[in-house]
C-alpha cells in the first residue's frame, strides 16, 4: 500500500541524463509497467522498485568509500548499471518504456549506456535476453573497488555481491 509520504517522495525523484533530457524515474519504473511485476515478493507497488534502487544505491555509496574521482566514478557507474538492467527488463514488459527506448541505441542516446558498452553488449551472442550483462559489469566494478581498497572489509564486499544487487 502506497502511503502519502511514498507518493510525495516519488514525485521528487528525477534522474537527469543531461540538462536537456531528463525522465521521471517513477515513469520508467512504475506508472506504465504491467501489473504482475508488482506481485513479486520484494515489490508491491511502483514505489517499491524506487525504494529498492535507492536503498541499493545508498548501500553502494556507503560501502564503496573514497573521495577520489575514481571512487566517485565507480559508485556512479554501479548505480547506472542497475538502472540500465531495470530499463532493459521494462523495455520487454512495458509498451510505454518500449516506445521511450525502442532500441538499445536509444539507451545510448539517453546517456544510460556508452557507445563502447553497446558494442560490447552487442558482441555477446545469446539466444536468451541479456539482462544479466549490466549486472555483470556492476559485479566487476565492485570487485575492482575491493581490489583497489575502496571497500574496507570482505563482509561489505560479500554483502554487495550476494544481497544488495
C-alpha positions as a Python dict, from the first residue, in 0.01 Angstrom:
ca = {
    (1, 'X'): (0, 0, 0),
    (2, 'X'): (139, 335, -105),
    (3, 'X'): (145, 600, 166),
    (4, 'X'): (123, 975, 115),
    (5, 'X'): (490, 1001, 213),
    (6, 'X'): (580, 749, -60),
    (7, 'X'): (383, 943, -319),
    (8, 'X'): (541, 1272, -214),
    (9, 'X'): (889, 1123, -227),
    (10, 'X'): (828, 968, -568),
    (11, 'X'): (716, 1298, -719),
    (12, 'X'): (1055, 1447, -640),
    (13, 'X'): (1267, 1163, -778),
    (14, 'X'): (1416, 1263, -1112),
    (15, 'X'): (1716, 1109, -1280),
    (16, 'X'): (1896, 1360, -1503),
    (17, 'X'): (2096, 1242, -1800),
    (18, 'X'): (2190, 1593, -1903),
    (19, 'X'): (2046, 1943, -1886),
    (20, 'X'): (1827, 1896, -2194),
    (21, 'X'): (1695, 1546, -2140),
    (22, 'X'): (1555, 1400, -1821),
    (23, 'X'): (1286, 1149, -1735),
    (24, 'X'): (1100, 1080, -1414),
    (25, 'X'): (1211, 753, -1251),
    (26, 'X'): (855, 678, -1147),
    (27, 'X'): (762, 688, -1516),
    (28, 'X'): (1033, 437, -1606),
    (29, 'X'): (994, 207, -1311),
    (30, 'X'): (636, 241, -1210),
    (31, 'X'): (342, 405, -1367),
    (32, 'X'): (346, 228, -1701),
    (33, 'X'): (453, -130, -1627),
    (34, 'X'): (230, -431, -1629),
    (35, 'X'): (51, -533, -1309),
    (36, 'X'): (214, -870, -1246),
    (37, 'X'): (553, -701, -1196),
    (38, 'X'): (418, -560, -871),
    (39, 'X'): (314, -902, -737),
    (40, 'X'): (671, -1011, -669),
    (41, 'X'): (762, -1058, -301),
    (42, 'X'): (1003, -762, -292),
    (43, 'X'): (781, -509, -462),
    (44, 'X'): (414, -437, -402),
    (45, 'X'): (399, -103, -585),
    (46, 'X'): (596, 115, -827),
    (47, 'X'): (735, 292, -522),
    (48, 'X'): (880, -44, -410),
    (49, 'X'): (1111, -53, -711),
    (50, 'X'): (1220, 304, -647),
    (51, 'X'): (1289, 212, -282),
    (52, 'X'): (1486, -95, -392),
    (53, 'X'): (1702, 109, -629),
    (54, 'X'): (1753, 392, -382),
    (55, 'X'): (1835, 154, -97),
    (56, 'X'): (2088, -30, -312),
    (57, 'X'): (2235, 297, -439),
    (58, 'X'): (2276, 424, -84),
    (59, 'X'): (2439, 96, 18),
    (60, 'X'): (2685, 126, -271),
    (61, 'X'): (2762, 484, -167),
    (62, 'X'): (2821, 371, 192),
    (63, 'X'): (3028, 60, 117),
    (64, 'X'): (3246, 194, -166),
    (65, 'X'): (3440, 465, 15),
    (66, 'X'): (3669, 734, -115),
    (67, 'X'): (3671, 1095, -220),
    (68, 'X'): (3877, 1048, -535),
    (69, 'X'): (3735, 1090, -882),
    (70, 'X'): (3795, 717, -941),
    (71, 'X'): (3585, 618, -637),
    (72, 'X'): (3307, 857, -742),
    (73, 'X'): (3301, 715, -1096),
    (74, 'X'): (3289, 356, -968),
    (75, 'X'): (2992, 439, -744),
    (76, 'X'): (2818, 629, -1021),
    (77, 'X'): (2867, 351, -1277),
    (78, 'X'): (2746, 84, -1035),
    (79, 'X'): (2417, 269, -992),
    (80, 'X'): (2397, 341, -1365),
    (81, 'X'): (2433, -29, -1443),
    (82, 'X'): (2146, -109, -1205),
    (83, 'X'): (1928, 142, -1388),
    (84, 'X'): (2032, 2, -1728),
    (85, 'X'): (1932, -351, -1618),
    (86, 'X'): (1592, -223, -1499),
    (87, 'X'): (1537, -27, -1820),
    (88, 'X'): (1621, -336, -2027),
    (89, 'X'): (1373, -551, -1836),
    (90, 'X'): (1099, -291, -1852),
    (91, 'X'): (1155, -245, -2227),
    (92, 'X'): (1030, -602, -2262),
    (93, 'X'): (731, -579, -2026),
    (94, 'X'): (602, -227, -2082),
    (95, 'X'): (480, -82, -2412),
    (96, 'X'): (537, 271, -2279),
    (97, 'X'): (901, 201, -2195),
    (98, 'X'): (945, 23, -2530),
    (99, 'X'): (821, 341, -2701),
    (100, 'X'): (1067, 550, -2496),
    (101, 'X'): (1359, 313, -2565),
    (102, 'X'): (1272, 119, -2886),
    (103, 'X'): (1631, 3, -2938),
    (104, 'X'): (1939, -33, -2725),
    (105, 'X'): (2076, 263, -2921),
    (106, 'X'): (1815, 479, -2753),
    (107, 'X'): (1970, 388, -2416),
    (108, 'X'): (2294, 533, -2555),
    (109, 'X'): (2117, 850, -2671),
    (110, 'X'): (1961, 884, -2325),
    (111, 'X'): (2306, 858, -2164),
    (112, 'X'): (2244, 529, -1984),
    (113, 'X'): (2497, 335, -2194),
    (114, 'X'): (2813, 442, -2372),
    (115, 'X'): (2888, 351, -2733),
    (116, 'X'): (3166, 117, -2617),
    (117, 'X'): (2931, -60, -2375),
    (118, 'X'): (2674, -106, -2651),
    (119, 'X'): (2940, -257, -2880),
    (120, 'X'): (3044, -496, -2600),
    (121, 'X'): (2678, -576, -2529),
    (122, 'X'): (2604, -647, -2897),
    (123, 'X'): (2912, -870, -2928),
    (124, 'X'): (2760, -1118, -2684),
    (125, 'X'): (2575, -1388, -2873),
    (126, 'X'): (2297, -1543, -2668),
    (127, 'X'): (1959, -1695, -2755),
    (128, 'X'): (1821, -1553, -2429),
    (129, 'X'): (1780, -1192, -2323),
    (130, 'X'): (2096, -1035, -2189),
    (131, 'X'): (1951, -862, -1883),
    (132, 'X'): (2240, -1004, -1681),
    (133, 'X'): (2514, -814, -1866),
    (134, 'X'): (2482, -477, -1685),
    (135, 'X'): (2472, -662, -1353),
    (136, 'X'): (2789, -848, -1455),
    (137, 'X'): (2952, -512, -1527),
    (138, 'X'): (2836, -393, -1184),
    (139, 'X'): (2985, -702, -1015),
    (140, 'X'): (3312, -640, -1200),
    (141, 'X'): (3322, -281, -1075),
    (142, 'X'): (3251, -392, -719),
    (143, 'X'): (3540, -639, -748),
    (144, 'X'): (3768, -364, -883),
    (145, 'X'): (3663, -142, -592),
    (146, 'X'): (3753, -420, -347),
    (147, 'X'): (4092, -477, -514),
    (148, 'X'): (4168, -103, -506),
    (149, 'X'): (4088, -84, -135),
    (150, 'X'): (3771, 122, -177),
    (151, 'X'): (3570, -144, 9),
    (152, 'X'): (3714, -172, 356),
    (153, 'X'): (3604, -520, 454),
    (154, 'X'): (3534, -853, 288),
    (155, 'X'): (3200, -868, 467),
    (156, 'X'): (3090, -549, 289),
    (157, 'X'): (3207, -690, -44),
    (158, 'X'): (3011, -1012, 7),
    (159, 'X'): (2707, -814, 120),
    (160, 'X'): (2713, -609, -201),
    (161, 'X'): (2754, -913, -425),
    (162, 'X'): (2517, -1153, -250),
    (163, 'X'): (2239, -943, -107),
    (164, 'X'): (2219, -590, -234),
    (165, 'X'): (2248, -627, -609),
}
